[in-house]
């Protein structure tokens, strides 16, 4: 029975990671059709929130037992933690504007070694040799996967900057979602965290697209960051029925639910390894649908990063309690 549960957990996590890995390709496609980052994130989070709200209402009505409710303090903490979800999507999608999806996902996966650094600060303990080796492998794999070794390739530093910020924000999301209010039902916790993320993307929509149309001071502030004024225009609501539904399902509804179901069954270490499927799936989707060029040396770099994730999550002989979810 235990093996069956582990297999179910692996399946849930694997499907969730694969679906999430498809997300950036659809974001890039929406950009090609003229939609802005504000429109893409707003559609994803608003529709995602509505979807989770409906699922919560169904669960509340059909549940035979009383479901745990968050306290006012837990609601504030979860919403605050959820802002990192909004920032991750914003930073990641802005990065995709400047660089290929295949490179953006590699940068997002830097959360693997960011987690090691954060954990060492929290535990006030220097990481063990295996984790340090894994970090070195990740960095080596990143150099290969982004094709930095080929000096003829020019990578926009704007994309690198936003991609690294996305990794930092994603690291925060993973730490908070694994530690805060773990007693709450999955759907209820996901919706509360998503509320915080929705607030972030709506504020971004106002400051980066809607506000500058009506307030000169806000437009002047906006122009300190970019000379591109094409995004300052009325909201295009067609994003909701063209890409919004897919973005919400693939980004804010299905993967979090599957991860929250799968991780407890598979275990954090094994679940973390399986969830790294997101990387090859994302690169493969970009290769197939966007016709992005991915050469052999980049696939080698991706393989190294996956190997490092496996190495980092192998049970320790000395202290099995050190096994963590780094993705």
N, C-alpha and C positions, 0 to 999 in steps of 0.2 A: 504493500500500500504506500509506503514511504517513497519508493522508487517511482511509483506512478504519479505521486504528487510532485516530485522533483521534475519529472518529464513534462507534466502540465505547466509547471512554472517556467521551465526553459522555453516551451512553446509560446506561452503568453509574452514573455520578455522578447523573444526572437521576433515575433510578429509585430509587437509594439515598436521595436527598434527599426525594423525594416520599413514600416509605415512612416515613422518620423524621418527616416533617411530620404524619403521621396519628397519631403516638404520643400526644400530649397529649390528644386527643379521647377516646381509649380510657381514659386515666388518669382524666379527668373523669367518664366513664361509670361507672368502677369506684367512684369516690367516691360517686356517686349511688346505688350499690347497697350502700353501707355499709362498704366496705373502707377501711383506713387507709393512710397514706403508707408506713409500715413494711412492710405486707403487699404493697403494690403493687411497691415497689422490691425486696423480698426475692424475690418470685416472678420478677420480670424478670431479676434478676442470677443467681439460682441456676439457673433453667432455661436462661438464656443460656450460663452456664458449662458446664452439662452438654451442651448442644448443640454448643458449640465443641470440647469435649473429644472428643465422638464424631467430629466432622468431622476433628479432628487425628489421631485413631487411624486413620481411613479413609485419610487422605492419607499417613500414615507407612507403612501397609501396602501401598498401591497405587503409591507413588512409585517410579520406576525408578532414581532417583539419591538419594544421601545428602543429607538435608535439613540445613540449618544449625541448630545448637543454640545457645541463648544461654548465655553464661558466667554464673557465679554473680553476678558484679557486674551484668551486664545484666539478670538476673532481678530483682534488688533494685531497680534503676533503673526498670524497666518496671512493676513492681508499685507502686512509689511514684508514678510518673506516672499509673498507672491509678486511683489513689485519686481523682483529679480527675474521672474518669468517674462514680464513685459520688456524689461531692459535687454534680456537675452535675445528675444525676437527682433527688437529694434536694431540692436547692434549687428546681429547676424545678417539681417536683411539689408542693412545699409552696406555692409561689407560685400554682399553679393552684387551690389550696383557697380563696384569697382573691380572685382576680381571674379574668376571662374568659381562655380559652385564647388568643383572638386578641390580647389585650394581653400575655399571658405570653410568647408567641413573639416579639413585637416587642422585649420587654426582653431576651430571650435573644440576639437579633440585635445587641445592643450590643457583642457580642464583635468585631464588625467594626472599631469604632474603638478598642476596648480593645487589639486586636492592634497597631494603629498605635503606641499609647503604649508597649507592651511592647517592640516592635521598636526604637523610637527609643532606649529605655534600653539595650537589649542592644548596639545598633550605636553608641551614644553619638553619634548623629547626628540633627539636627532633621529631622522629616518634610518632604518637599517640598510645594510649594504645592498640587499636585493632591490629595494625601492630606488636607491640611488642609481644602480645599474639600469633599472627600468626607465628612469627619467632620462638618462643619457641616450638610451635606445630610442625613446620617443623623440628627443631633439634631433638625433641623427636621421630618424625616419621622416621628420618634418622637413629637413633640408632636402631630402630626396623627393618627397611627395609634392613639395611646392616647386620642384625643379630649380631651386636656387643655385644648384651646382653648375647649371648652364647659364653663363654670364650674359648670353645673348637675349635671354628672356627678361622682359621688364615687368615687374609686378608693382602695381600702384600701391604706394605706402599708405594711402587712405584706407584701402581694403585691409591691409595688414593690421593697422591700428584698430579698426572697428571689429575685425575678427578676433583679435586678442582680448578686447573688451568683452565680446560675447562669451569667450571662454571663461573669463573671470566671473561674469555674472552667472553663467551656467553652473560654475563650481558652487556658488552661493546657493543656487536653487536646489542642487542635489543635497547639500549639507542640511539645509533647513527642512526640506521635505522628508528627510529620513529621521529627523529628531523631534520635530514639533507635533504635538497633539496626535500621537500615533494611535490613540484609542478611538479616534473618530472614524465613521464609515468613509470609505474611499471617495465616494461621490461628493459627500458633504465637505470633506477636507479639500478636494480638488476645486470645488466651486468657490470656496472661501478664498483660497489662494489666487484663483483666477480673477477674482474681484479686484485684488490689488494690482494685478497685471493689466487689467482693463483700464483702470484709472490712469496708469502710466501712459498707455498708448493713446488714450483720449486727450490727455494733456499734450502729448507730442503732436497729435493732429491739430490742436488749437495753435500751438506755438510755431509749427513748421509749415502749416498750409492755410488754415482758415483765418487765424488771427492777423497775420501780416497783410491780408487784403483790406482790413478795416482800420488797423492801428499803425500809423506811421512809425511810432516808437518801436513797436514790435518788429516791423519790417527792417528797421535800421539794425536792431539787435540780431535778426536772422542773417543779415548780410555780413555780419562779422564772421560767420562760420562758412558761408559759401556764396559765390556769385551767381549760382544757378537759381533763377526765379521762376523756372517752368513749373515748379511744384506749388507755387502760390496761386491757387485757383479753386473754384468751387468743388466740393466733394463729388466724386463720380460714383453714384449709388449703384451703378451696374456691376461694380466689383462684388456685391453681395450675391448676385445670381450667376456670375461667370466663374469666379475663382473662390469666393468666400466660403461656400459650403465645403469644398474640398480642403481648403486651408484649415478651417475649423475642425473638421473631422480628423485630418492627418496631424494637426499641430496641437490642439488643445482639448480634444475629447478622447479619442481612442488610445493614443500612446500612454498618457498618464494613468488611465484606468487599467490598461493591460500591465503596466509596470507595477502598479500598486497591488494587483492581484498576483502577478508572477514572482516578484522579488521575495515575498515571504515563503513561497513554496520552493523556489530554486535556491534560496540563500543569497546573501549579498555578494559573495565572491564570485560564484558561478553566474549569477544574474548579471553582474558587471561585465564579465567576459562575453556573455551572449549579447548584451545590449550594444557592444562595440560593432555589431553587424551593421549598425547605422552608417558607419564609415564606408565600407565597400558598396553598400546599396546606393548611397548618395552619389558616389563617384560613378557607378555604373549607370544610374539614371541620367546623370549629366552627360555621360558619354553617348547614351542611346538617343535621348530626346533632344538634347541641346547641341549635339555633335561637338562637344568639347573634346579637345585632343588630350588624351592621357597616355603618355609614353611608358615604356617598360620600367624606367628608373623610378617613375612615380608610383607604379604598382608595387615595386620593391619597398619604397618608403612606407606605403600603406600597410604592407605585410609586417614591416618592422614595428610599427605602432601597435598593430593588433597583437603581435608577439609580446610586446612590453606590457600590454594590459593583462594578458594571461599570466605573465611572470609576476606582476604586481599583486595579483589576486590568488596566487597559489597558497594553500594553507601553510602557515609557519610551523615548523617542528617545535620551536621554543614557546611560541605564544600564539595560539590559534585565534585569540581574541583580537589580534591585530588586523584580521581580514576585514577589509572595508569595501564599500562600493565607490569606486573612483570615477564612475562615468555618470 
